[in-house]
Amino acid sequence: MSQGTNKLERLDAIRGHLYTHGPSTIQALADATGASLATVRRDLQVLEEQGVIDRAHGGARIAQGSSIEVAFGERENQNLPAKRALAAAAYERLKPHATVFLDAGTTVRQLAKLLRINPMPMTVFTNGLLVAQELLDVPKLRVVVIGGQLRNENASLVGPEAEAMLERLWFDQLFLGVGAVGPDAMIYSVDSAEASLNTRMLKRSREHFIMADSSKFGVMSTYAVAPLSPSGHILTDRGLKTDWQQRLRDIGAPLTLVDVPASAV
């Protein structure tokens, strides 16, 4: 990136670098943007005032949000580079001015983080309290949280009230993170209420994006959600085994394989 890059482009580049590479030094950000150390420091001040980044130890990182995040940190950090890569691929498929449903999964939460730092005009529905928290006070977004019973394990809202609300709604796009894709090519969940709500989400959306890193394929869980089908676009990483790639082609499910940057590991 040249020294002549304007401020908005630099801010976008800094956000993107911190999202992809994690906490970075000021020198690394200067190298990534082609700007001077003094310019990067001024840019970081702007991003810190906007609440986008936290500064510490001669560098910066994407802002961490509230302490609620700590309770889910271990699960969220599993395969985090792959989740971020999937989120970046999903972000490219978001359509401005669309009505979008983001589920409560940790991979989809990474998509919400991207949307927070690079917002676009749209209406976002979610059953995830942490997803909604990521999108709190983000310009251009209208955020709606559906009601229901709180599921403590992932701070999601599920149950009959949530399902009844979905029956009155229709979504242009659904981004669904899944815990398991069984050997029978069926999506599974560990929770019956979550599985039931996910099934309803799929029925109430025109375009489906199933976000699952390659470790989720061939894994069984207890409650069936829905079979993979030609109507569901699969976003996963290139670690997916070739036999699964062929199986998805046989099913007719659109498949996108994303690269996981080694520098993000």
N, C-alpha and C positions, 0 to 999 in steps of 0.2 A: 504494500500500500504506500502510495507516494506521500511526500510531505505536504503536497497541495490538497490532500483529502479534506473535505469540509468537516465541520464539527459533528453534524448528524451522522455522517458515515463513520466517523471515528467512534462515536458512542455506540452505534450498532455493532461495529467490529469488536469493541471491548466487551460488550454484553455477550456476543457470540463466542468469543474466545474463552471467557470465564465459564460459560455454560458448558462448552465442549471439553475444556481442559481442567476445569476445577480451579481452586485457589492458585493465583499466579502472582509473580513479582511484578513490580512496576517496570523493571527492565524487560521482562518477557512480553508485557503488554506493549511497550514501546517498540520492540522488535516486530510484534505482530501487526502493528498499525503503521509503522514507519514514522511515528511522531517522536518528538523529543521527550525526555523524562519530565520536564516541566509541563509540557502540554498534557501528557498523560495524567499527571497529578491534578491538573485543573479539571480534566474530564472526569476523573474519579470523584472529585468533589461534587460535581454536578450530579453524577449517578447516585452518590451517597445521599444527597439532599432529596432526590426523587424516591429514595427507599429501595432502589434496585440492587445496590451492592453494599457490602460491609467492607470496611478497610481495616487491615490488621497486619502487623509485622512486615511493613515495607511492601505490602501488596494489597490484593483485594480478592473477594469472592462474591458470588451471587448471594443476596441477602437470604438468611435462613428462616425467616418467619417466626412464628411464636413457639413457645415451649411445647405446644401440643405435638410438634413434629418429633420430639425426642422419643416419645412412646412408640413410634413406628419406624424409628431410624434403622434398626437392624434389618427388618424385612425390606425396607425401601432401598437399602444400599446393596442388596443382593443383585448381582449382574447389572449394577448401575450404568456402566458404560453402554451396554446393549440397550437398556431402557432409554437412555438419552438419545442414542442413535435412532431408535424407533420413534421417539417423540419428534425428532427433527424431521423424519420422513412424514409423519402424520401432519405436522404443522404445514408442510408444503401442500397438503390436500385440503386444508381448511378453506372454505369459500366465504369471502366477505359478504356480510349482510344475511348469512344463512342462520337458521335456527339449529343449534348443535346440542347434542347430549354428550356429556363427558361422565363416564362412570367413576366409581370411587377407587379404582385400582391404583397401585403405585406407579405403574408405567404411564397410565393416563395422567397421573399427577405431574409427571415430568412434562407432558404436553401443556398442562396448565401453567407450569413455570415458564415455558417458552412464550406462551400467549401473554403472560404478565409482562415480560420484558420487551416483547414485540407485538403489541396489541393491534387488532383489526376490528372494524365494526361488525358486531354480530350479537345474537342472543344465545347465551349459554345456559342450558339446564343441567343440573347435576344432582345426584343423591349423595355426594361426598362432601362432608364438612371441610376436609382439608383441601379439596379441590376448590371449593368456594372461597376458602381463606386465601388461597393463592391469588384469586381474582378479585379480591376485595379492593374497591376504589380504583380499578383499572379503567383508564379512559377508553371510550368507544365501545365498551362491553355493557350489555344488560345481562345480569346474572340472576337466575331463578333457582332456588333450592327446593326440591320437592319434599313434602312432609312424609312422616312415617316413624317407625320405631327405630331408635338408635342402636346400631350394632357396634359394640365397643371395639371389636377386634380391628376394624379399619375405619372407624368414625363415619360409617355410612348409614343412610336412612332406608329402611326396607319395610316389608310387610304390606297388609291389605290397603292401608291408606295410601302408601306410595304407588301401589299398582293401580288403584282407582284413579289417582291423578294422571297417571300415564295414559289411561284409556280416553282421556279428554284432550290429549296432545298428539301432535305429529311433528317429527323432526326431519330436517333435510339430511343430517349426518349424525351417525352414532360412532363414537370411539370407545371401544370396549376392551379393557384389559382382562385377560383370562388366566386362571390359576393352573389349568390343566387342559390338554387336548389328548384324549384317550386313544388307545390303539384302534378303537372303532371310529376315529375321526369325529368324535363328539366332544363338545366343550363341556367341561365339568367345573363345579364349584365345591368348596368345603362346607358351604352353608345352604340350607334348603331355601330360606327366605331370599337370600342373594341370588340363588339360581333361578327362582321363580321370577324375580324382578328383572333379571337379565334377559330371560326369555321374552318378557313383555317389552323390554326396550327394543329388542330386535324386530318385533312385530310392528312397532310404532315408528320406525324410521325407514326412510327411503334408501339411504346409502349406509352400508355398514363397514367399519374398519376394525378388524380383529387384531389387537396388538399383543403379541406374545413372543418373548425371546425363545431361542431354539431349545432351551432346557425344558420348556413346558410341553413339548411334543412327546407323545408316547407315555405320558404320565396319567395315572388314574386318580380321580377324587370321587367323592361320594354321590353328589347330586348332579344329574344331567341338566344342561341348559338348552342346547340345540346342536344339531349336526352342522359341520362345516358344509357350505354350499356355494354354488356359483354367485349367489347374491352378496357374499361376504368377502371383502378384500382382505387378504392376510398380509400383515406387516410383521416380518421376523428378520433375524440376522442370518448371515451366511454360514453360521455354524449348523444350520438345519441339515440333517442327513439327507443324502441324495434319494434314498427310498421315500422319505417323506415329501421331498420336492416333487417326485414323480407322482406320488399319491394325490397330492393337491392338484397337480395338472389333470390327473384322471377325473377328479371330482369336478373340475372346471372352476375352482376357486381362484380368482386373480391373486397372484403372489408377487410380493415385492421383498427382495432380499437386500438388506442394508449392510454396509460395512461398519464395523466397530473400530474406530481409530485406536491404534495401539497406544498412542500418547494419552488416551483417555482412561486407560486401564490403571 
